[in-house]
C-alpha cells in the first residue's frame, strides 16, 4: 500500500506543479516537483526493500494489488518527468 500512497501523492504534486506553472507560479511549481520527487523516493525505497527480500529468497505474492502498485508507481514517475518538461516549456513560452 505504501507504493500506491506515495505514488499517488507524487502524481498529485506533479499535476499541481503543472497547474501552478500555467499560472506563472514557477517557484511553487518547482517546490511541488520536489515534493513529487520526495514521494517517489519513498515509494522506491519500499520497492527496493521488496526486491532485496526476494533476492534473499523471501517470496512476495504477485497479486493484483502488487501489479496495481507497480503501475501506479511507474505512472507517477512518468507524470513527474513530463511535468518537469512542461514547466520548462512554459517558462520559455512566457519569456518569449
Z-matrix of the N, CA and C atoms (Angstrom, degrees):
N
C 1 1.455
C 2 1.527 1 111.44
N 3 1.327 2 117.74 1 -29.74
C 4 1.454 3 120.72 2 -179.59
C 5 1.518 4 112.36 3 -61.27
N 6 1.322 5 116.84 4 -38.84
C 7 1.467 6 120.20 5 178.43
C 8 1.520 7 109.72 6 -62.93
N 9 1.315 8 117.27 7 -41.68
C 10 1.469 9 121.50 8 -179.86
C 11 1.528 10 110.12 9 -66.36
N 12 1.307 11 117.19 10 -45.87
C 13 1.468 12 121.27 11 -178.25
C 14 1.528 13 110.77 12 -62.53
N 15 1.330 14 116.25 13 -51.71
C 16 1.464 15 119.27 14 -177.54
C 17 1.533 16 111.31 15 -69.31
N 18 1.315 17 116.69 16 -35.09
C 19 1.469 18 119.55 17 175.63
C 20 1.520 19 111.29 18 -63.59
N 21 1.317 20 116.46 19 -42.47
C 22 1.465 21 120.78 20 178.38
C 23 1.518 22 112.17 21 -64.96
N 24 1.328 23 115.91 22 -41.16
C 25 1.465 24 119.95 23 176.91
C 26 1.526 25 110.86 24 -62.31
N 27 1.325 26 116.40 25 -41.92
C 28 1.460 27 121.01 26 -179.92
C 29 1.523 28 111.12 27 -63.93
N 30 1.312 29 116.22 28 -44.46
C 31 1.461 30 120.05 29 179.95
C 32 1.520 31 110.91 30 -62.87
N 33 1.309 32 117.06 31 -43.63
C 34 1.469 33 121.17 32 178.94
C 35 1.523 34 111.16 33 -61.80
N 36 1.320 35 117.33 34 -43.63
C 37 1.464 36 120.49 35 179.00
C 38 1.522 37 111.08 36 -63.41
N 39 1.326 38 117.20 37 -41.19
C 40 1.466 39 120.63 38 179.30
C 41 1.524 40 111.40 39 -66.08
N 42 1.314 41 116.74 40 -40.56
C 43 1.471 42 120.03 41 178.00
C 44 1.525 43 110.17 42 -64.70
N 45 1.317 44 116.95 43 -43.09
C 46 1.462 45 120.69 44 178.37
C 47 1.528 46 111.32 45 -65.25
N 48 1.327 47 116.99 46 -32.59
C 49 1.467 48 120.67 47 177.58
C 50 1.526 49 110.54 48 -62.19
N 51 1.318 50 117.09 49 -39.73
C 52 1.467 51 120.17 50 178.76
C 53 1.521 52 111.02 51 -67.10
N 54 1.326 53 117.20 52 -38.35
C 55 1.466 54 121.20 53 177.47
C 56 1.529 55 109.38 54 -61.60
N 57 1.317 56 116.69 55 -45.73
C 58 1.459 57 120.98 56 179.91
C 59 1.529 58 111.31 57 -63.87
N 60 1.314 59 116.87 58 -40.21
C 61 1.459 60 120.28 59 179.44
C 62 1.531 61 110.97 60 -63.54
N 63 1.315 62 116.76 61 -39.82
C 64 1.473 63 119.54 62 178.58
C 65 1.518 64 111.32 63 -61.59
N 66 1.313 65 116.84 64 -27.58
C 67 1.466 66 121.87 65 179.45
C 68 1.531 67 111.69 66 -90.43
N 69 1.341 68 116.11 67 2.36
C 70 1.459 69 120.70 68 178.84
C 71 1.516 70 114.55 69 83.82
N 72 1.316 71 117.51 70 8.22
C 73 1.475 72 122.54 71 -179.10
C 74 1.535 73 109.74 72 -90.55
N 75 1.324 74 115.76 73 71.45
C 76 1.462 75 119.75 74 -172.10
C 77 1.522 76 113.75 75 -71.63
N 78 1.314 77 118.17 76 -31.84
C 79 1.470 78 119.51 77 177.04
C 80 1.523 79 110.34 78 -64.81
N 81 1.323 80 116.06 79 -42.40
C 82 1.472 81 120.44 80 177.58
C 83 1.526 82 109.35 81 -64.97
N 84 1.332 83 116.46 82 -42.76
C 85 1.468 84 120.57 83 179.40
C 86 1.527 85 111.07 84 -59.41
N 87 1.322 86 116.39 85 -44.46
C 88 1.471 87 120.07 86 179.71
C 89 1.527 88 111.12 87 -64.60
N 90 1.314 89 116.56 88 -38.29
C 91 1.463 90 120.52 89 177.58
C 92 1.529 91 110.74 90 -63.70
N 93 1.321 92 116.08 91 -40.79
C 94 1.467 93 120.02 92 178.63
C 95 1.528 94 111.62 93 -67.57
N 96 1.322 95 117.05 94 -35.00
C 97 1.467 96 119.75 95 175.37
C 98 1.525 97 109.96 96 -64.73
N 99 1.319 98 116.50 97 -38.74
C 100 1.463 99 120.08 98 176.99
C 101 1.530 100 110.53 99 -63.57
N 102 1.345 101 116.37 100 -41.84
C 103 1.471 102 119.96 101 175.92
C 104 1.528 103 110.52 102 -60.05
N 105 1.321 104 116.34 103 -43.88
C 106 1.467 105 120.58 104 179.38
C 107 1.527 106 110.35 105 -59.93
N 108 1.315 107 116.08 106 -43.97
C 109 1.468 108 120.31 107 179.88
C 110 1.521 109 111.20 108 -63.87
N 111 1.321 110 116.89 109 -40.57
C 112 1.471 111 120.20 110 177.78
C 113 1.526 112 111.38 111 -62.90
N 114 1.320 113 116.82 112 -41.98
C 115 1.467 114 120.44 113 178.31
C 116 1.531 115 110.81 114 -65.47
N 117 1.336 116 116.43 115 -39.94
C 118 1.465 117 119.64 116 177.71
C 119 1.523 118 110.90 117 -64.17
N 120 1.325 119 116.93 118 -37.10
C 121 1.466 120 119.76 119 176.95
C 122 1.524 121 111.23 120 -62.27
N 123 1.321 122 117.02 121 -39.83
C 124 1.467 123 120.78 122 177.56
C 125 1.525 124 110.94 123 -63.11
N 126 1.331 125 116.09 124 -45.11
C 127 1.467 126 120.19 125 178.53
C 128 1.526 127 110.48 126 -63.59
N 129 1.324 128 116.02 127 -39.62
C 130 1.465 129 120.32 128 -179.16
C 131 1.521 130 111.43 129 -65.06
N 132 1.336 131 116.91 130 -37.94
C 133 1.470 132 120.03 131 177.40
C 134 1.529 133 110.80 132 -61.54
N 135 1.323 134 116.63 133 -41.59
C 136 1.470 135 120.14 134 178.49
C 137 1.525 136 109.66 135 -63.98
N 138 1.317 137 115.98 136 -45.03
C 139 1.463 138 120.38 137 178.95
C 140 1.534 139 110.73 138 -60.59
N 141 1.319 140 116.38 139 -43.76
C 142 1.467 141 120.84 140 -179.99
C 143 1.523 142 110.96 141 -62.58
N 144 1.324 143 117.23 142 -40.31
C 145 1.463 144 120.35 143 177.09
C 146 1.522 145 110.94 144 -60.11
N 147 1.326 146 116.81 145 -41.55
C 148 1.470 147 120.56 146 178.40
C 149 1.521 148 111.43 147 -64.82
N 150 1.320 149 116.69 148 -41.65
C 151 1.468 150 121.09 149 179.94
C 152 1.529 151 110.14 150 -65.61
N 153 1.332 152 116.63 151 -43.36
C 154 1.467 153 119.97 152 179.38
C 155 1.523 154 111.49 153 -64.57
N 156 1.321 155 116.55 154 -39.34
C 157 1.467 156 120.02 155 177.58
C 158 1.524 157 110.59 156 -62.14
N 159 1.323 158 115.41 157 -42.25
C 160 1.472 159 118.33 158 179.25
C 161 1.523 160 111.21 159 -66.07
N 162 1.331 161 116.68 160 -36.29
C 163 1.469 162 119.28 161 179.20
C 164 1.529 163 111.70 162 -67.28
N 165 1.340 164 116.36 163 -22.17
C 166 1.470 165 121.13 164 175.22
C 167 1.527 166 111.92 165 -85.53
N 168 1.322 167 116.47 166 0.95
C 169 1.454 168 120.10 167 179.05
C 170 1.511 169 114.37 168 97.59
N 171 1.317 170 117.92 169 1.39
C 172 1.464 171 121.76 170 177.83
C 173 1.532 172 107.48 171 -84.33
N 174 1.287 173 115.77 172 110.84
C 175 1.464 174 120.52 173 -176.31
C 176 1.531 175 111.29 174 -77.86
N 177 1.320 176 115.24 175 137.80
C 178 1.453 177 122.79 176 174.39
C 179 1.521 178 107.17 177 -111.22
N 180 1.318 179 115.75 178 129.14
C 181 1.458 180 119.49 179 178.84
C 182 1.532 181 109.10 180 -67.35
N 183 1.327 182 115.13 181 129.34
C 184 1.465 183 120.31 182 175.97
C 185 1.524 184 106.68 183 -86.41
N 186 1.320 185 114.78 184 98.43
C 187 1.456 186 121.13 185 -177.08
C 188 1.522 187 109.38 186 -108.49
N 189 1.310 188 115.88 187 173.00
C 190 1.457 189 120.41 188 175.18
C 191 1.520 190 110.20 189 -60.83
N 192 1.321 191 117.12 190 -36.20
C 193 1.456 192 121.43 191 178.10
C 194 1.534 193 111.24 192 -63.40
N 195 1.324 194 117.67 193 -41.36
C 196 1.459 195 121.86 194 178.39
C 197 1.531 196 110.71 195 -65.68
N 198 1.303 197 116.98 196 -42.34
C 199 1.467 198 121.23 197 177.72
C 200 1.526 199 109.71 198 -62.68
N 201 1.314 200 116.36 199 -43.30
C 202 1.463 201 121.19 200 178.74
C 203 1.531 202 110.54 201 -61.99
N 204 1.320 203 116.52 202 -42.34
C 205 1.464 204 120.82 203 179.73
C 206 1.523 205 110.87 204 -61.41
N 207 1.321 206 116.73 205 -45.07
C 208 1.463 207 120.45 206 179.37
C 209 1.531 208 110.96 207 -64.13
N 210 1.306 209 116.38 208 -40.74
C 211 1.460 210 121.01 209 178.75
C 212 1.523 211 110.18 210 -63.41
N 213 1.306 212 116.13 211 -44.49
C 214 1.463 213 122.63 212 179.67
C 215 1.531 214 110.45 213 -60.27
N 216 1.320 215 115.70 214 -44.50
C 217 1.463 216 122.02 215 -178.86
C 218 1.530 217 111.10 216 -63.66
N 219 1.318 218 116.73 217 -48.58
C 220 1.467 219 120.49 218 -178.97
C 221 1.527 220 111.04 219 -64.75
N 222 1.322 221 116.85 220 -38.72
C 223 1.459 222 120.91 221 178.16
C 224 1.528 223 110.39 222 -63.25
N 225 1.310 224 116.58 223 -42.50
C 226 1.466 225 120.74 224 -179.94
C 227 1.522 226 110.95 225 -63.63
N 228 1.325 227 117.17 226 -39.01
C 229 1.465 228 120.13 227 178.23
C 230 1.525 229 110.61 228 -64.37
N 231 1.311 230 116.14 229 -41.94
C 232 1.467 231 120.42 230 179.30
C 233 1.522 232 110.92 231 -64.38
N 234 1.321 233 117.48 232 -44.88
C 235 1.467 234 121.07 233 -180.00
C 236 1.525 235 109.80 234 -62.27
N 237 1.332 236 117.73 235 -43.01
C 238 1.464 237 120.48 236 178.73
C 239 1.531 238 110.91 237 -60.79
N 240 1.339 239 116.50 238 -46.07
C 241 1.462 240 120.38 239 -179.35
C 242 1.523 241 111.71 240 -63.14
N 243 1.314 242 116.58 241 -41.95
C 244 1.463 243 119.95 242 178.05
C 245 1.528 244 111.26 243 -68.12
N 246 1.314 245 117.30 244 -36.30
C 247 1.463 246 121.05 245 178.41
C 248 1.524 247 110.37 246 -61.89
N 249 1.318 248 117.15 247 -40.50
C 250 1.462 249 120.79 248 177.92
C 251 1.525 250 109.90 249 -59.26
N 252 1.318 251 116.56 250 -45.55
C 253 1.469 252 120.70 251 -179.93
C 254 1.527 253 111.48 252 -65.97
N 255 1.315 254 116.25 253 -42.55
C 256 1.472 255 120.17 254 -179.30
C 257 1.527 256 110.68 255 -65.06
N 258 1.305 257 117.24 256 -38.81
C 259 1.461 258 120.50 257 178.02
C 260 1.532 259 110.20 258 -62.84
N 261 1.324 260 116.65 259 -44.03
C 262 1.467 261 119.85 260 178.88
C 263 1.528 262 111.04 261 -63.46
N 264 1.320 263 117.07 262 -41.22
C 265 1.466 264 120.05 263 177.94
C 266 1.519 265 111.08 264 -65.31
N 267 1.311 266 116.91 265 -37.82
C 268 1.454 267 121.42 266 178.90
C 269 1.526 268 110.42 267 -64.70
N 270 1.334 269 116.38 268 -41.73
C 271 1.462 270 120.22 269 177.13
C 272 1.531 271 110.59 270 -59.13
N 273 1.319 272 116.52 271 -45.09
C 274 1.469 273 120.58 272 -179.45
C 275 1.516 274 111.66 273 -64.95
N 276 1.323 275 116.65 274 -38.99
C 277 1.460 276 120.91 275 -179.67
C 278 1.523 277 111.02 276 -65.67
N 279 1.316 278 116.95 277 -41.56
C 280 1.462 279 121.32 278 -179.99
C 281 1.527 280 110.94 279 -66.43
N 282 1.339 281 116.45 280 -34.25
C 283 1.458 282 120.90 281 -177.79
C 284 1.524 283 113.58 282 -81.67
N 285 1.316 284 118.97 283 -1.66
C 286 1.468 285 120.71 284 179.38
C 287 1.492 286 112.60 285 -69.77
